């Protein structure tokens, strides 16, 4: 607007005709009035923006915990699943890669996005349909997800995933298999037979990938345990499952912590991978009726107690402000650091030290602290690299913004109905609130394994 007025003044300075100057003076007056109106409008616009921000903040403060979780989960999932169901994810997704990203095939970003997202929201999508706003969103996401699963293994689809193009495929195929295990009847059973056979085939082809001597052993194990459950005991590789179980036992260092391989590193990989995938591998083997040297049921009971101890530790890491310590690699996985708390809450297996209202309140506080008002999404609605906002400098050499959908793993308690005590119990202060406000709180202590195992023969 100021530029236009300056242009008119320049013209007037060059004009000598009296009548023309009078006409242009009238135009200038109108321009001045428009300018004033524009400035007022701009002020009103700024006021409106500020008012809308306050209204949004007030709305967030008033919504229930479950509504806040659903809002975040749906907002995270919708751009991914709607596009992939239409076969446009690879065309439309705004991707982002670590500044130090290695030379692997960059198309792995799409399998990472889809597999990790589905592992997190699968329990939610498995709830029965209802006519609530949440139920409508959930039904829509499930419809998109089922079509997306189909497109992911259809060679004719533009969103066919890059199976076998990189060793990274083993990782993210594992999250797809995990999503099937977490919502078997809702997400696996409804698929057509062609799609099912394609998944089993693609999973089996991944046996050519030699996993590094780390948590990757569990990626092979979760895939094979799913094959055992879905395709039968004759179709899975027993050695890959049992070797992973034995290595995980070797790498357990005590008090709920696993080392990521032969050497311990202080990071969140006990959260990201070990506790959840180990428990779910063992449960799938029990469900499949596998009879091997390993007593899967007994191993599962011991692994559960370890996960419960680790959950006690995680809950104590959450500050009164809803923050938790940032350490170790893969920190852009955000809420995935708290996955064991979410998993045990969903399975109704929280340790007796932790109450439903306490865990829900702590996790909700973290979600608000991390996602309210922060730049965690790009213009297309896809996650950005960072921990609390856009922070590309924290990326590792293998990080892309598909990797970040690990954060959805914290949504698993949405798989409990709204009437469950996890959602209806009154919010309770978690340990750090009690400790820093002079209130009584439970002491912590070391947990020893009290279940011993040996080969059955």
C-alpha positions in Angstrom: 0.0 0.0 0.0 2.8 2.5 0.9 4.5 1.7 -2.4 1.3 2.5 -4.4 1.0 5.9 -2.7 4.6 6.8 -3.3 4.0 6.0 -7.0 1.1 8.4 -7.2 3.1 11.2 -5.4 5.9 10.7 -8.0 3.3 11.1 -10.8 1.8 14.3 -9.3 5.3 15.9 -9.0 5.7 15.5 -12.8 2.2 16.8 -13.7 1.6 20.5 -14.5 -2.0 20.4 -15.9 -4.2 22.0 -13.2 -7.3 19.9 -14.0 -5.3 16.8 -14.0 -3.7 17.7 -10.7 -7.2 18.2 -9.2 -8.4 14.8 -10.4 -5.3 13.2 -9.1 -5.7 15.0 -5.8 -9.1 13.3 -5.4 -7.5 10.0 -6.2 -4.8 10.6 -3.6 -7.5 11.4 -1.0 -9.2 8.1 -1.8 -5.8 6.3 -1.6 -5.1 7.9 1.8 -8.5 6.7 3.1 -7.8 3.2 1.7 -4.3 3.3 3.3 -5.8 4.2 6.7 -8.4 1.5 6.4 -5.7 -1.0 5.4 -3.7 -0.1 8.5 -6.7 -0.4 10.7 -7.6 -3.7 9.0 -4.0 -4.8 9.5 -4.3 -4.0 13.2 -7.6 -5.7 13.4 -6.1 -8.7 11.6 -3.3 -8.9 14.1 -5.8 -8.5 16.9 -7.9 -11.3 15.3 -4.8 -13.6 15.0 -3.9 -13.0 18.7 -7.5 -13.5 19.6 -7.7 -16.8 17.6 -4.4 -18.0 19.3 -5.9 -17.3 22.7 -9.1 -19.1 21.8 -7.1 -22.1 20.5 -5.1 -22.2 23.7 -8.3 -22.0 25.7 -9.9 -24.8 23.7 -6.8 -27.0 24.2 -6.9 -26.3 27.9 -10.6 -27.3 28.1 -10.5 -30.4 26.0 -10.3 -33.8 27.7 -7.1 -35.8 27.7 -8.5 -38.3 25.3 -9.7 -35.6 22.9 -6.2 -34.1 22.9 -4.6 -37.5 22.2 -7.1 -38.1 19.4 -6.5 -34.7 17.9 -2.8 -35.2 17.8 -3.0 -38.8 16.5 -5.5 -37.9 13.7 -3.5 -34.8 12.7 -0.3 -36.8 12.4 -1.9 -39.8 10.5 -4.3 -38.0 8.1 -1.8 -36.6 5.6 0.0 -39.9 5.4 -2.9 -42.3 5.1 -5.1 -40.2 3.0 -2.4 -39.7 0.4 -1.2 -43.3 0.5 -4.7 -44.7 0.1 -5.0 -42.5 -3.0 -1.5 -43.6 -4.2 -0.1 -40.1 -3.9 2.1 -40.3 -0.8 5.3 -40.6 -2.8 4.2 -37.7 -5.0 2.9 -35.4 -2.3 5.0 -36.0 0.9 7.3 -33.2 1.8 10.4 -35.1 2.8 13.4 -34.0 4.9 16.7 -35.8 5.3 19.5 -35.5 7.8 22.3 -33.1 6.7 24.6 -36.1 7.1 22.3 -38.7 5.5 24.2 -41.6 4.0 24.0 -43.0 0.5 21.0 -45.4 1.0 18.0 -45.3 -1.3 16.0 -42.3 -0.2 12.7 -44.0 -1.0 13.0 -45.7 2.3 11.4 -42.6 3.8 7.9 -43.8 2.7 8.2 -47.2 4.3 9.5 -45.7 7.4 6.6 -43.2 7.5 3.9 -45.8 6.9 5.3 -48.7 9.0 6.1 -46.6 12.1 2.9 -44.7 12.0 0.8 -47.8 11.8 2.6 -49.5 14.6 1.6 -46.6 16.9 -2.1 -46.1 15.9 -3.0 -49.8 15.2 -4.5 -50.4 18.7 -6.7 -47.3 18.3 -8.0 -48.4 14.8 -8.9 -51.8 16.3 -11.6 -50.3 18.5 -15.2 -51.0 17.3 -17.0 -48.4 15.3 -19.3 -45.8 16.9 -21.0 -42.6 15.8 -18.9 -40.2 17.9 -16.6 -37.7 16.3 -13.7 -39.8 17.4 -15.4 -42.9 16.0 -15.9 -41.2 12.6 -12.2 -40.2 12.4 -11.1 -43.6 13.5 -13.2 -45.4 10.9 -11.9 -43.1 8.2 -8.3 -43.7 9.2 -8.9 -47.5 9.2 -10.4 -47.3 5.7 -7.4 -45.4 4.4 -5.0 -47.7 6.3 -6.5 -50.9 4.7 -6.1 -49.4 1.2 -2.6 -48.2 2.1 -1.6 -51.7 3.2 -2.8 -52.9 -0.2 -1.0 -50.2 -2.2 2.2 -50.9 -0.2 2.7 -54.3 -1.8 1.0 -53.7 -5.2 3.7 -53.3 -7.8 1.2 -51.4 -10.0 0.6 -48.8 -7.3 2.5 -45.5 -7.3 2.9 -46.1 -3.6 4.4 -49.5 -3.8 7.1 -49.5 -1.1 10.7 -50.1 -2.0 10.9 -53.7 -0.7 14.5 -55.1 -0.9 16.0 -51.8 -2.0 18.0 -51.3 1.2 18.9 -53.0 4.5 16.7 -50.3 6.1 13.7 -52.2 4.8 14.2 -54.9 7.5 13.6 -52.2 10.1 10.4 -50.7 8.8 8.9 -54.0 7.6 9.2 -55.0 11.2 7.0 -52.1 12.2 4.4 -53.1 9.6 4.5 -56.6 11.0 4.2 -55.1 14.5 1.1 -53.2 13.4 -0.5 -56.4 12.2 0.2 -58.0 15.5 -1.2 -55.1 17.5 -4.5 -55.1 15.5 -4.6 -58.5 13.9 -8.4 -58.8 13.5 -8.9 -55.2 12.4 -5.9 -54.7 10.0 -4.7 -58.2 8.9 -7.8 -60.3 8.7 -9.8 -58.0 6.4 -7.0 -57.8 3.8 -7.7 -59.8 0.6 -5.7 -63.0 0.0 -3.5 -61.6 -2.7 -2.4 -58.7 -0.4 -1.8 -61.2 2.4 0.3 -63.4 0.2 2.3 -60.5 -1.1 3.2 -59.4 2.5 4.3 -62.9 3.5 6.4 -63.1 0.4 8.0 -59.7 0.9 8.7 -60.5 4.6 10.3 -63.8 3.7 12.5 -62.1 1.0 14.0 -59.9 3.8 15.9 -62.9 5.1 18.7 -62.0 2.7 19.4 -59.0 4.8 22.1 -59.7 7.4 21.2 -57.6 10.5 23.9 -55.8 12.4 24.7 -57.1 15.9 22.3 -54.8 17.6 18.6 -54.3 18.3 18.1 -55.2 14.6 18.0 -58.9 15.6 14.5 -58.1 17.0 13.4 -56.7 13.6 14.0 -60.1 12.1 12.3 -61.8 15.1 9.1 -59.8 15.1 8.7 -60.4 11.3 9.3 -64.2 11.7 6.9 -64.4 14.7 4.2 -62.7 12.7 4.8 -65.1 9.9 4.4 -68.0 12.3 1.1 -66.6 13.6 -0.3 -65.6 10.2 1.0 -68.2 7.8 1.8 -71.2 10.1 4.8 -72.7 11.8 6.0 -74.2 8.5 6.5 -70.8 7.0 8.7 -69.0 9.6 12.4 -69.2 10.4 12.7 -70.6 14.0 16.5 -69.9 14.1 16.0 -66.1 13.6 13.5 -65.9 16.4 15.4 -68.0 18.9 18.7 -66.4 18.1 17.2 -63.0 18.8 15.8 -64.2 22.1 19.1 -65.6 23.2 21.0 -62.4 22.2 18.5 -60.1 24.0 18.9 -62.2 27.1 22.7 -61.8 26.8 22.3 -58.0 26.4 20.1 -57.5 29.4 22.2 -55.5 31.9 19.7 -55.3 34.8 17.2 -53.0 36.4 15.1 -52.8 33.3 17.9 -51.8 30.9 19.1 -53.6 27.7 22.4 -52.9 26.0 22.1 -52.3 22.3 24.5 -55.0 21.4 27.6 -56.2 23.3 28.4 -52.7 24.7 26.0 -50.6 26.8 25.1 -47.1 25.7 23.0 -44.7 27.7 20.2 -44.1 25.2 16.5 -44.8 24.8 16.8 -48.0 22.7 15.3 -50.0 25.5 12.2 -47.8 24.8 12.4 -47.6 21.1 12.8 -51.3 20.4 13.8 -53.8 23.1 11.0 -54.0 25.5 8.1 -53.7 23.1 9.4 -55.9 20.3 10.8 -58.6 22.6 7.5 -58.9 24.5 5.5 -59.0 21.3 7.8 -61.5 19.6 7.4 -63.8 22.6 3.6 -63.3 22.7 3.3 -64.1 19.0 5.2 -67.3 19.4 2.9 -68.3 22.2 -0.1 -67.4 20.0 1.3 -69.4 17.1 1.7 -72.5 19.4 5.4 -72.9 18.6 7.1 -75.6 20.5 10.9 -75.2 20.5 13.7 -75.4 23.0 12.7 -71.9 24.3 9.8 -71.6 26.8 8.3 -68.5 25.2 5.6 -68.1 27.9 8.1 -68.1 30.7 10.5 -65.8 28.8 7.5 -63.4 28.3 6.7 -63.4 32.1 10.3 -62.4 32.8 10.4 -59.8 30.0 7.2 -58.3 31.3 8.7 -57.7 34.8 11.7 -56.1 33.3 9.5 -53.8 31.2 7.5 -52.9 34.3 10.7 -51.8 36.1 11.7 -49.8 33.1 8.3 -48.1 33.1 8.8 -47.1 36.7 12.1 -45.4 35.6 10.5 -43.7 32.7 7.7 -42.2 34.8 10.3 -40.8 37.2 12.1 -39.1 34.2 9.0 -36.9 33.5 9.4 -33.5 35.1 6.6 -31.5 36.7 6.7 -29.3 33.5 6.2 -32.3 31.2 9.8 -32.6 29.9 12.1 -35.5 30.0 15.9 -35.8 29.6 17.4 -35.6 26.1 20.2 -38.1 25.7 21.5 -40.8 23.4 21.0 -41.2 19.6 17.8 -41.1 17.7 16.3 -38.4 20.0 14.1 -37.0 17.1 11.9 -40.0 17.7 10.3 -37.8 20.3 7.5 -39.6 22.3 8.8 -43.0 21.4 11.1 -42.7 24.3 8.0 -43.3 26.5 6.7 -46.3 24.5 6.9 -48.9 27.3 4.6 -46.8 29.5 2.1 -46.6 26.6 2.4 -50.3 25.8 1.9 -51.5 29.4 -1.0 -49.1 29.9 -2.7 -50.5 26.7 -2.2 -54.1 27.9 -3.4 -53.2 31.4 -0.1 -54.3 32.8 1.3 -51.2 34.5 3.3 -52.0 37.6 1.4 -51.6 40.9 3.6 -48.5 41.6 1.9 -46.6 38.7 -1.7 -45.7 38.5 -3.8 -45.1 35.4 -4.5 -41.4 36.2 -0.9 -40.8 37.1 0.5 -42.2 33.8 -2.2 -40.6 31.7 -1.6 -37.2 33.3 2.2 -37.4 32.8 2.0 -38.5 29.2 -0.6 -35.9 28.4 1.6 -33.2 29.9 4.5 -34.3 27.8 2.4 -34.3 24.6 1.2 -30.7 25.3 4.7 -29.5 26.1 6.2 -31.1 23.0 3.5 -30.4 20.4 1.4 -27.3 21.4 2.7 -24.3 19.5 5.9 -25.9 18.3 7.0 -26.3 14.7 6.8 -30.1 14.6 5.0 -30.2 11.2 5.9 -28.8 7.8 3.5 -27.0 5.5 2.2 -30.3 4.1 1.4 -31.6 7.6 4.3 -34.0 7.8 6.7 -34.3 10.8 9.8 -32.2 10.8 13.2 -33.4 12.0 13.7 -32.3 15.6 12.8 -33.1 19.2 10.6 -30.2 20.2 10.1 -28.3 17.0 12.2 -28.1 13.9 15.8 -28.9 14.9 17.6 -30.6 12.0 20.9 -30.4 13.7 19.9 -33.3 16.1 19.5 -35.7 13.2 21.7 -38.8 12.9 23.1 -40.0 9.6 20.1 -42.4 9.1 17.4 -39.9 10.0 14.7 -38.7 7.7 11.3 -37.3 8.6 9.7 -40.7 8.0 11.8 -42.0 10.9 10.1 -39.6 13.2 6.7 -41.4 13.0 8.1 -43.5 15.8 6.6 -40.9 18.0 3.2 -42.4 17.3 4.1 -45.4 19.5 3.0 -43.4 22.5 -0.6 -43.4 21.2 -1.2 -47.1 22.1 -3.5 -46.4 25.1 -6.0 -45.0 22.6 -6.7 -48.7 22.0 -8.5 -48.7 25.3 -12.1 -47.5 25.1 -13.1 -44.1 26.4 -14.9 -45.8 29.3 -11.7 -47.5 30.5 -10.2 -46.5 33.9 -7.1 -45.2 32.1 -9.3 -42.4 30.6 -11.9 -42.0 33.4 -9.6 -42.0 36.5 -9.0 -38.6 37.9 -5.5 -37.2 36.9 -3.0 -37.8 39.6 0.4 -36.2 40.3 3.3 -38.2 39.0 6.5 -38.9 41.0 8.4 -35.7 40.2 5.5 -33.5 41.1 5.2 -35.2 44.5 9.0 -35.2 45.1 9.5 -31.5 44.3 6.4 -30.3 46.3 7.2 -31.9 49.6 4.6 -34.7 49.2 5.2 -38.4 50.0 6.4 -40.5 47.1 7.6 -44.1 46.8 11.2 -45.0 47.1 12.9 -46.7 44.2 15.0 -49.9 44.4 16.7 -52.4 42.1 14.7 -55.2 40.6 16.3 -58.6 40.2 15.1 -61.3 37.8 13.1 -63.8 39.8 12.2 -66.1 36.9 14.9 -68.4 35.7 14.8 -70.3 32.4 16.6 -73.1 30.7 16.1 -74.9 27.4 13.2 -77.4 27.5 15.5 -80.1 26.0 
